[in-house]
């Protein structure tokens, strides 16, 4: 079983509570808009880090992370893209990529809106952890912790970090 800490839209702000909430996680996944390299380095020094760049991320971050990331965690094919939309309102090309890659888990960020939705048509779970940073229109900063056990995605917990 792999335990994952999922975060997005930090915009250069890394709440110290994240380290406590993710201390038992095997990996941290960041769905884009890191904000700066110092934040990337802190996460890389903490846990193995997977991520994609977001629309506010600079060239240094874009040299490390891709716009789209496809990988398998345990037995679950995963797709991650910062600006990805959600079931029924995917960003252009996302639905096609999910189908092509047979993704069973689609992670996105950008909207600052926490969403956990299952797409019955694609048989794919969509997760957007909301925003953990202090910039944007969200009122509560959020992250998600979950696990992947072979083919099962389970133990999903939404963690509120407090007001923006």
Backbone torsions as a table, in degrees:
resi	resn	phi	psi	omega
1	UNK	NA	137.6	178.8
2	UNK	-114.3	124.8	178.5
3	UNK	-97.5	130.4	-174.2
4	UNK	-121.6	136.0	169.2
5	UNK	-103.0	120.3	-175.8
6	UNK	-110.9	130.4	-175.3
7	UNK	-142.0	155.3	177.1
8	UNK	-156.0	163.9	171.4
9	UNK	48.6	53.7	176.5
10	UNK	-77.3	-28.6	178.1
11	UNK	49.5	40.7	177.2
12	UNK	86.5	-2.1	179.5
13	UNK	-112.5	120.3	179.0
14	UNK	-117.0	102.7	-180.0
15	UNK	-60.8	127.6	179.5
16	UNK	-58.0	-25.6	179.8
17	UNK	-63.6	-22.9	179.8
18	UNK	-58.8	-39.3	-179.1
19	UNK	-63.5	-35.2	176.7
20	UNK	-72.7	-45.4	-178.9
21	UNK	-64.6	-31.5	-177.2
22	UNK	-102.5	9.3	-174.4
23	UNK	-60.7	-31.2	-180.0
24	UNK	-97.0	7.2	178.0
25	UNK	-80.5	148.7	176.5
26	UNK	-82.8	-32.8	-178.1
27	UNK	-141.6	156.6	169.9
28	UNK	-116.3	133.0	176.0
29	UNK	-114.7	131.1	-179.9
30	UNK	-118.4	122.5	-175.0
31	UNK	-91.1	28.3	170.9
32	UNK	99.5	165.6	-170.3
33	UNK	61.7	55.4	174.6
34	UNK	-59.5	-51.8	178.7
35	UNK	107.9	-42.6	177.2
36	UNK	-162.2	162.3	-176.8
37	UNK	-68.5	-29.7	179.1
38	UNK	-60.4	-42.4	178.1
39	UNK	-64.5	-43.3	177.4
40	UNK	-57.6	-47.8	-178.1
41	UNK	-63.0	-38.5	177.4
42	UNK	-62.6	-43.3	179.1
43	UNK	-68.2	-40.6	178.9
44	UNK	-64.0	-33.6	178.8
45	UNK	-76.6	-15.4	-176.8
46	UNK	-91.1	-51.8	-176.3
47	UNK	-148.8	161.7	170.4
48	UNK	-55.9	133.3	-173.2
49	UNK	-119.0	129.6	169.7
50	UNK	-116.5	147.6	178.7
51	UNK	-173.4	174.6	175.0
52	UNK	-130.4	155.0	176.7
53	UNK	-80.9	155.8	177.1
54	UNK	-111.0	177.2	-175.8
55	UNK	-65.6	-20.3	179.3
56	UNK	-95.6	-7.2	-175.0
57	UNK	-75.9	140.6	-175.4
58	UNK	-85.1	-177.3	-176.0
59	UNK	-60.1	-38.3	-179.3
60	UNK	-60.3	-43.1	179.2
61	UNK	-72.1	-39.1	179.6
62	UNK	-67.9	-20.8	175.4
63	UNK	-76.5	-18.7	-179.2
64	UNK	-98.5	-41.5	-174.2
65	UNK	-112.7	151.4	178.0
66	UNK	-91.8	168.2	174.1
67	UNK	-72.8	-37.8	179.3
68	UNK	-125.3	142.3	178.8
69	UNK	-130.6	129.0	176.9
70	UNK	-122.0	127.6	178.6
71	UNK	-158.3	170.9	176.6
72	UNK	-117.3	129.6	174.7
73	UNK	-112.6	119.9	-170.9
74	UNK	57.1	-113.7	178.5
75	UNK	-116.1	17.7	-177.1
76	UNK	-105.7	116.7	173.6
77	UNK	-72.3	128.9	-174.0
78	UNK	-119.8	140.7	169.9
79	UNK	-122.8	135.6	176.9
80	UNK	-130.5	132.4	176.6
81	UNK	-152.5	130.9	-175.6
82	UNK	-57.5	-58.5	179.2
83	UNK	-95.5	93.8	-173.2
84	UNK	-126.2	-15.3	-176.3
85	UNK	73.5	-155.1	-175.8
86	UNK	-156.3	169.8	-177.8
87	UNK	-50.1	129.1	-177.8
88	UNK	89.7	-18.9	-179.6
89	UNK	-144.8	49.1	178.4
90	UNK	-67.5	150.1	172.6
91	UNK	-66.9	156.8	-178.8
92	UNK	-51.7	130.8	176.8
93	UNK	85.7	-16.0	-175.2
94	UNK	-67.0	-47.6	-179.3
95	UNK	-58.3	-43.0	179.0
96	UNK	-60.1	-42.9	179.7
97	UNK	-65.8	-41.6	178.2
98	UNK	-59.3	-44.9	179.9
99	UNK	-65.9	-47.7	-178.2
100	UNK	-60.6	-40.3	-176.7
101	UNK	-90.0	-3.8	-176.7
102	UNK	56.2	36.5	-178.1
103	UNK	-65.2	135.8	176.4
104	UNK	-106.2	-9.4	177.3
105	UNK	-139.1	124.6	178.1
106	UNK	-119.3	121.1	-178.8
107	UNK	-109.7	131.8	174.1
108	UNK	-141.2	173.1	177.1
109	UNK	-136.4	-133.5	171.0
110	UNK	74.7	-47.6	-172.6
111	UNK	-75.0	-18.3	-173.7
112	UNK	65.8	13.5	-179.5
113	UNK	-111.2	118.5	178.3
114	UNK	-63.4	126.6	177.7
115	UNK	-145.5	134.8	169.1
116	UNK	-132.3	108.9	-173.5
117	UNK	-138.2	143.4	175.7
118	UNK	-102.9	131.0	176.8
119	UNK	-96.9	100.5	-178.6
120	UNK	-59.7	-40.1	-178.0
121	UNK	-62.5	-37.3	-179.4
122	UNK	-98.5	-8.1	-174.8
123	UNK	52.6	53.0	-174.7
124	UNK	-138.7	131.7	175.5
125	UNK	-87.4	131.5	176.1
126	UNK	-106.6	132.9	175.1
127	UNK	-131.6	127.9	168.6
128	UNK	-122.5	116.1	-175.4
129	UNK	-75.5	4.5	-175.2
130	UNK	78.3	-153.7	-177.4
131	UNK	-120.4	133.9	178.7
132	UNK	-97.3	-10.9	-178.6
133	UNK	-89.2	-178.0	-176.2
134	UNK	-101.3	-3.4	179.8
135	UNK	-100.8	138.9	177.4
136	UNK	126.8	-171.6	-173.7
137	UNK	-97.5	-6.8	178.4
138	UNK	-65.9	153.8	179.5
139	UNK	-103.9	-25.5	179.2
140	UNK	-123.3	131.7	177.5
141	UNK	-81.6	132.2	-175.1
142	UNK	-134.4	153.2	171.9
143	UNK	-139.0	169.5	179.7
144	UNK	-133.1	143.4	173.6
145	UNK	-122.9	133.8	179.2
146	UNK	-153.7	175.7	-179.7
147	UNK	-132.1	152.3	171.7
148	UNK	-120.7	122.2	-179.5
149	UNK	-122.1	99.6	-173.6
150	UNK	57.9	-104.8	179.9
151	UNK	-99.5	-2.3	-174.0
152	UNK	-99.2	133.4	172.4
153	UNK	-103.1	120.2	-172.8
154	UNK	-149.2	177.1	176.8
155	UNK	56.5	40.1	-179.0
156	UNK	-72.4	123.6	179.6
157	UNK	-125.9	126.9	173.0
158	UNK	-90.3	129.7	-179.4
159	UNK	-117.7	124.1	176.5
160	UNK	-91.5	128.6	-179.5
161	UNK	-95.2	-5.2	-179.5
162	UNK	116.8	-177.3	-178.0
163	UNK	-70.2	152.7	177.6
164	UNK	-66.8	NA	NA
